[in-house]
Amino acid sequence: MSEREQTPAYDGSQIQVLEGLEAVRKRPGMYIGSTGPKGLHHLVYEIVDNSIDEALAGYCDKISVEILPGNIVRVRDDGRGIPVGIQPKLGIPAATVVFTVLHAGGKFGGSGYKVSGGLHGVGASVVNALSTWLEVEICDGQHRYQQRFEKGVAVGDLTIVGDTDATGTQVTFAADPEIFEEVVYDYETLMTRMREQAFLNAGVYIAMEDKRPGQEREDHLQYEGGIRSFVEHIHKKRGLDVLHEEIIYLSAVDGDTTAEVALQYNDSYNELILSFANNIPTTEGGTHEMGFKNALTRVFNDYGRRYNILKDGEKLAGDDVREGLTAVISVKLTDAQFEGQTKAKLGNTDIRSLVEGMVYEKLGTFFEENPAVARSILDKSINASKAREAARRARELTRRKSALETAALPGKLADCSSRDNVYTEIYIVEGDSAGGSAKMGRDRRFQAILPLWGKMLNVEKARLDRVYGNDKLMPVVTALGCGIGDDFDIEKLRYGKVIIMADADVDGSHIRTLLLTFFFRFMRPLVENGNIYLAQPPLFKLSRGKQVRYAFSDEERDAYIAQLGGPEGAKVDVQRYKGLGEMNPEQLWETTMDPEYRTMLRVSMEDAQRADEIFTILMGDKVLPRREFIEQNAKYVNNLDI
């Protein structure tokens, strides 16, 4: 019998039908993005978004979010309460439908919600499906109702448990450890999202509390200034000096659609644009962001030409007019079209024209009425344009120089023989001594070594034109081969893994941070794509006779001492490595470079806004925000040498 004949028949019996919420538990990533920390926190956002929708509709003033012992989450609001009446089509209470049926909710039409973030109608039911248990309590002004679910299935009916004149909804749930990699909530991550919601809904009160033992914390959020307060908060948190005191606020209304923008310029070289649609962060932008950017560039160029600030033929690019800009864009519309359940990008075409028209008209009017502010911002944009032109000339000079040289690659680069970037990796190594050991210890088939020496340019305080020609950074740019800034092309990346290998001391940490800042600012797709790694060299070498162990922490060192010393407590030789240069090639290969045994940290960027903020605080000019950040986060540091 042939192989084909032995294969089981492919017929109707093999087509699986996942009923109820089985599909969510089977493929959770389709509904919440991932089963890692991002997906876990997304559960909380989905429930809070329902309360925010009540606030948008004008029925909710207070929202409470609590992390209870055991990483249980409780969300309460004083809205109308989820309807408890019988849903005519299914014959069960509407509240039960909301938590057990996908694509069920009051947001698909009718008068329930004109504007809503939860347009897909899967939020509450998905959270229910991915929880070990969930309990809902609803107050409708007359009675208090309760219902419990386990793994998405109701374990009892919706029942009246008391009388009350209050209204609102309370949802308490425990995320399922069978679904998620780890069920541990990060207070700061949730706090960032709750603060955003408080800014985006002026006047709404949000209480955030952590009740886990040893982590107790409480914050109360309410901002009457709305997104203007948001921009003010960003600049204060990052310690940035602003170019103009007044935050520029623009708004427009078209039927049930509203758009508002708050913007202010600072003295940095980086832009930060945060956009939202129906309170949902649109991290990948969309039509509202495109409209804003287009109008901004037109306003600057038209104003500059009208008052002869820009000479004949001069034209500012989008990057020029956005240098040092912090802006928050918030739109609210009845039929928001998002890409996917995680709603990262807005697709409505009509909102683009609303935002673009509003910004062009009202920012132009602001400039006319505030010429001093307009001139200060325009001067910064013109300087940015000149720096961009200087960078272009430096780039062309670098290219011509490389073309004339016999070897375009950096002289200190020890390249690998393979050209397949699926397998190749480059170690950017601190110092010639460690570089020498790495060159001798590596596998030259797929591992390249680039030694660097001394401290490099802090690009947080520099424009792109200063990068070109820099003797510390340009060898990195040339070796990677994918360009920087506007010229960046990840398809040209010569090595699939870019590994920073520095000493486990303060100087090594500084070099790692400087390189990470450079990659984040000028080669960000490498970070987003997961191409950047941090090597983890050992801190200790322990030996007794011919037995050798390497320890990467104090705890591991102590464990090896006990193991090698044995019950009799024999003497174990302990060597503390002060730098990579102290290791011979064989040791460096065995501990840090051998793919079979090495430990590396992959640099990821779960939250671009948070990463941007940390780089600004740690690498910027202001001391106070850096000191506050260190004071707040010092308790999380386990080993200052790592």
N, C-alpha and C positions, 0 to 999 in steps of 0.2 A: 504494500500500500504506500502511496506517495505521501510526502510531508504535508502537501496541500490537503489530501483527503483525511489526514489525521486531525486537522485543525477543527475545533468545535464549530458548529454551525453558527453563523451570525444572523440571528433572526430577531423577531419582536421580543422574545423573552429576555434579550440582552439589553434592551433599552430601559434604563432606570428612570423612574419617575420619583423625584424627591418631593414629598408632600410637606405642607406647612413650612416650618422653619428649618427643615433638614438641610436645604440648599445652603443656608447661611452657615451652619455648623460644618458642612462639608467643604465649602470654599469661602472661609471668612475674609480672605484678602480681597475678594471681589467687592465686598461691601464696606470694609473699613480700611483698606489699603495694605495692612500688614498685621501680623500677630505679634509684632515687637512692641516696644514702648509707644511708638506713634499710634498704632492701632488701639492699644489699651486706653490711652488718653482720649482717643476719638470717641469712645463710648460715652465719656462724661460730656464731651461737646455736644453729642447728639441729643442728650436729655436736656442740657442747658439751652440748646437752640430752640427747643419747644417752648421753654419758658420765655425766652427772648421774643419769640413770635407773638406770644401773648402781650408782651410789652409793646411791640410794634403796633399791635391792634388796639392799644390803648387801655388794656384791661389788667396790666400787671405793673406794680411799682417796686416790689421787693423780691429778690431771688437769693436763696441761701445754698451754698455748696459746702459740704462737709466730707472730709476723709476720716472715717471712723476706724477704730482699732481693727486689725485684720485686713486693712485695705478694702474696706467696704465703703461705698460712696452713697451719700444721700443728697438729693436735690429737691428743694422746696420752692414754691412760688405762691403768690397771692392772686393768681389769675382767676379765670372763670371756673377752672376745673375741667378735666376731660369729660365730655358728655357721658352720662351713665344710662341714658335711655336705650331701648332696644333698637339695634340697627335692622331696618326692615328686610333687607336682602338676606342677611345671614341668621336673623332671629336670635341674636345674642347681644348683650350690652355693648355699646359702641366702644367703651373703654377696653373691654376684652379684645375687641377687633383690633384696636390700635396696637396692642401688645402681641398679637398672635398672627396677624395677617400682613404679609408684605404689600407695599403700595396701597395702604389704607390710611386715610387721614383727612383732615378738613382743609387740605391745601390744594386740591385739584380743581376747584371751581366753587361756585356758590358764594355765600357771604361770610364763610367762616374766617378766612384770612385773605385780605387784599394783597399783602406783602408777606413773604415768608422765606426763610432760609431752607426749611426742610421740604423742598418741593418734591422729592422723590417718594416721600411717605414711607420710608423704610427705617427711620431712626429708632423709634421706640421698640419696634419688633426685632430689629437686629440686635440691639442691646440686650433684650430679653433672651434671644436665642443664644447669645454668647456668654450668658451669665449662669453660674451654678444655681442661683436663685434670684428672684426679683420680686419685690413687694410694692404695690402701688396703693396709695391712700388718696382719696378724692373727697373734697368738700364742695357741695353745690349750694351752700347757703341754707340748707335745710337738714341734710343728713351727711354723715361721714361714712364713706364706703371703703372697703379693703378687698384686695385680691392678691393671691400669691401664685407665682409661677416657678417652675424648676426646669432649667434648660429649655426654656421657651414654651413649656406646656403648663396650662393652668392646673393647679392641684386643688382647686376649690372654686366655687362661684363667686362673683362679685356680690358682696353682702353688706348690709347696713350694720354698722357697729356702734352707732351713736348719733346724737343730734348736735347740730352746730349752726351758727349763723355766719360762719366764716366761709370763704371760698378759696380754692387753690388745689394744687396737685403736689404730692410728695412721692418721689420714686427712690427706692433704696435697692441697691443691687451689689452682688459679689461676682466679679468677672471670673470666668471659668479657667482654672489653671491648666485644664486639659487642652484648652485652645491657645492660651497665651504663653509666650516663652517665660515670662515672669510677671506676676501680678503685684507690682510695687509702683505706686503713683509718685510722681515727682511734683512736689508742691509748687515749685517755681514755674514748671511747665504749665500747670493748670492756672496758676495765678496770672501768667502772661496772657492767656486767652481770656480770662475773666476781666482783666483790666481793659483789654481791647473792647470787649462787649460794653463795659461801662462807658468808655470813651465814645463808642459809636451810637449809644442810646443815651443822650444827654438827660441827666436827672434820674435815671434808673439806679436803684440801690442794689449792690451785690455784696453779700457777705461771704467771705471765704475763710474756712477754718480747718486746721489739721488737728485731730484729736488723738493721733497715734502717740503712744507713750514715748517720751524723749524727743518728740518732734513737734510739740505743741506750738501752734502759731495761729494768728488771727489777723485778717485784714478786712477793712471796710472800704468799698469803692463807690464813689458817686461824683460825677463830674458835670457840673452845669454848663461848662464851656464846650462840651462835646469834643469834636475832632480838633478844635483849636487847643484844648487842653492836652490832647494826644501829642501834637507837635511840640508843645512846650515841655511835656514830660520827657520826650525823646532827647531833646537838646540838654535838658538838665541832667538826665541820667548819664549821658555820654560826656558831659563837661565840655560842650562845644560852644564857642563864642559865635553869636549871631551877627549878621551884617545889618539887620534892621530889627528894631524892637517889636514892631507890630506884626503879628501873624496875619498873613493875607488870607481872608476867608471869602469864598465864592459859592453861590448856591443857585439852583434853578429848579423849577417845578413844571412838569408837563403832564397834566391829568393826574393819574395815580403814581407817576414816576417822579422821583426826586434825585437830584445829584448835588453833592457838596464836596468842596475841596478846601483843605487848609494847607498852606505852604509857608515856608520860611527858609532863608538861606543862612548857612554858617560858613566859617572860614576853613573848613576841611576841603579835601579834593574828591570826596566820595559822595555819591547820591544815595538817597534812601526813599523809595516810593512804596508806600503800603496801600494796596487797593482792596476794597471790600464790596461785595454785592449782597444785599439783604443780610448784612452783618457777617457773612461768610468770607474769610480771607481768600482772596484770589491770588495765590502765590505765583501763579504762572501768568498773571495779568489778564489781558482780554481786551474787548472793544472799548471799555471805559478808560483803560490805561492808554490805549493807542490814541484815543481822542484827546486826552490830556497832553500827551507828549507832542502831538502834531501842533496843537494850538499854542503850546508854550514856545516852541521854536519859531512859529510865525509871528507871535507877539514881539519877541525879542528882535527879530530881524526887521520887522516893519517899524518898530519904535526907533531902533538904531539908525535906519536909513532916513526916517522922517526928520530927525534932529541932527543929522550929519555926524553921528557918533561913529557909525560904520562908513568907511570910505567906499568909493566906487569899486564894485567887484567883490568887496568883503562880504562874507556870509558866515553866520554862526551855525555850527552843526548841533544836532540834538545833544550830544555828549557835552558840548561847551556850555549850553544854557542850563544843563542839569548838574553841573559841578557844584558841590556844596549844598545841594537842594535836599530838604526833607519835606515830603508831601504825603498827605493822607487823602485818598479818594474814596468816597463812600456813595454808592448808588443804591436806591431801593426801587424795585419794580415788580409789577404783578406777575409777569411770566418770565422769570429769570431762566435762561438756558445755560446750564453748566455742563462742563465736560466731565462725565463720570460722577459717581456718588461722592467722591471726596471734593468735588466742586472747586478744582484748582484754577479754572479759567472760565471767564464769562464770554458768551458768544453772541449776545443780542446786538444786532447791527444798529438799531435805532438809538441805543444809549450812547453810541460813539458820537453821533451828530449832536446830541443834547449836550454832552460834556465838552466837545470841541467848540461848539458855538458859545457856550457859557464862559469857558476859560478865555477864549479869544476876545470876546466883547468886554467882560468884566475885569480881566487882568489888564487889558489895554486901557480901560478907564482908570483903574487904580494907578497905573504908571503915569497917566496924564495928570492926575491929582496929586501924585507924590513923586515929583521928578528927582528928588535927592535919593530916594530909595531906589528908583528905577536906574539911576546912574551908577550907584554902588554895585548893584547886581550885574548890570551890563558890563562894567569894568572888569569884574571877576570873570565873566564869560569871555570877554575879549582876551584876557590873560590866558584863560584856558585854551582858547583857539590858537594863540601864539605858541603855547607849550605843545599843543597837538602838532602844529606845523614843524616845530623844532624836533619833536619825536619822529615825525615822518622823515625829515632830513637825516637825522641820526640813524634811522632804520635803513634808509637807502645807502648811507655811507657804510654801515655795517655789512650790508649785502654786497656792495662793490668790493669792499676789503676782503670779504670771505671768498668772493669769486676769483680775486687775484692771487690769493694764497694757495699754496699747493695742497694744504690740508685745512678744510674749513672747520673741522671739529677742534675743540680746545686741546691744547698741547698736553695738559695733565690728564686728559681722559684716557683711561685704559678700557677700550671698547671690547665688546664681546663678539664672537664670531657669528652668532645667529642674527638674522634680521627679522624674525617673526615676533612681533611685539605681544603675541599671546603668551609667549614664554620668557621673553627677555625682561631684565630688571636692571636698574641702575642704582647704585649706592652713592648717595651724596655724603661724603665722609668729612668729618671735622679734622683738619690737620694733616700734614704730610706723613707723619709717623704712622698714624692709624691708617692712612691711605696706602702706605707701603705694605703694611701687614695684610690689609684687605686685598690688595692686588695679588699678593703671593698666595693667599689662602682661598681665593674665590674659585668658582668653576667658570673658566673663561669662555665656555661655550655659550652661556646665557647671562652671565653676570658682568656688568660694566661698573667701573669705579671712577668717581670724580672727586678728588680731594679739594677741599676748600680751606682757606686759611684766614684767620682773623674775623672780626665782626663785620657784617655786611650792612648795606643800606637799609634803614627802616622805611619801607615804602609807604607806611601809614602817613608819613610826613613829606611825601615826595610825589611829584607827577611823573607820568610815563617817560617824559623826555630825559629824566635823570637816571632812568634804568639803563637806557642805551649807553653803551660805553663803560658802564660800571664793571670794574674788574672782578667783582665778587659774584654778581648776578648774571652777567652776559654768558659766562661759560655754562651756566645751568640752562639758560635759554637755548644756546647753540646746541648743547648736547641733546636736549629733549627733542629739538627739531620741529616743534609745533607752533612756534611763534608766541607772541603775547598780545594782549589788548585786542584791537580790532583785527589783527592779523592771525589770531589764534585759530588753529585748525586741528582738532583732536585726531583727525584721520592721519595726520603726519607724525603723531607721537611715536618715537623710536623704541620706547620701552613701556611694557604694560604695567610694570610696578616701578614707582619712583619712591625709593626708600631713604629716609633721612636717618643717618647713623651718627649720633653725637654722643659725647661723654655724658655719663649720668651724674652731672654736677650742675652748678648754677650757670656756668658759662655755656655748657652744652644745652641746657634748657633755653637759654637766651637765643642761641643759634637756631634751635628748632622753631622757636616762636617767630623769629625773623623770617625764616624760610616759609613757614606756614602762612604768615601774613602776606608774603610775596605771592604765593600760589593762590591765596584766597582773593587778592585784589586784582591780579593780572592774568591768572590762569585758572579761574574758578571752576570751569568744567572738569578739571582734573580732580578737584575735591568732590564735586557733585557726582562724578562717575566712579569714585572709589579707587583712583589710581595712586593716591598718596598713602604711604605707610611710614610708621615710626619703628625703627629697629629697637629691640629690647636687649641690650648687652647685660650680662650678669654683673652683680655687684660684688660677689665673693667667689673665691675658689677655695674649696675645702679638700684636704687630702690627709690620708693616713695610710702609709705604705704605698701600695700601688693603686689604692682606691681613691678616685677623684670625683668630686661632685661640684656642680656650679649652682649657686643660689642667687635668685633674683629679688629677694626681700630679706629683711631681718628674720621674719618668721620661718622662712625656708632654710635660712642659715642655721637657726637654732635646732630645727628638726633634723638636719643633716649631721650636726654635731652630736646629737643624741644617738642617731643611727650609726654613725661611724665609730663613735666612742664605745658603743656597746654598754652592756650592764656594768662593766668594770670602770666605765668612764675614762677610757684611754685618751691620751692627748691627741687632739685633731689640729692640724695646721690650718689656720684661716688667713687667707690673703684677701685684703680689700682692694679692689681695682679702683684706682683714681681716674683712670682714663683708658680709652681704647688702645692707646699706644703701648700700654703695659702688657698686652696680650700678644703672643706670637701668632703667626699665620694659622697654625693648626687649631689653637684655642679659639681664635676669632671665627674660624669656619665652623667648628663644632658647636659653639654656643650661640652664634648670632647670624650666621649666613647659610647654614645647611638647611634647605627647605624641609628636610625630614624631621629636624629637631628644634629649629628656631622658633621663637615667639615674636610676633610682630603685632602692632596695633594698626588697624586700618582706620584712616581718618575719614569720618563721615560728616555729613552736614544735614542733620535732621531738621534744623530750624535756621534758615539763612538769616533771618532778622536777628535772632539771638547771637549767632556767630558774628555777624557784622558789628553788633553792639559790643561784644567782648573784645574784638580786635581793636575797636576804637578806644575803649576804656584802657586796655592794657598797653597799647602801643602809641597812644596819642600823647599830646603835650601836657594835659592836665593831671596834676598829682592827686587832688582830692577824690575824684571818681575812682581812680586806681586804688587808693588806700581803702575806700569804702568797699570796693569789690573784694579786696583781699581779706578785710575784716569779716565780711559776710560769709566768705567761702573757705576761710582757713580751717574750719572744723571738719571739712570734707577731705582735707589733704592727709593721706596716710603716711607718705614718705617724701620729704622735700628733696631727696636726692634723685627721685625717679622722674 
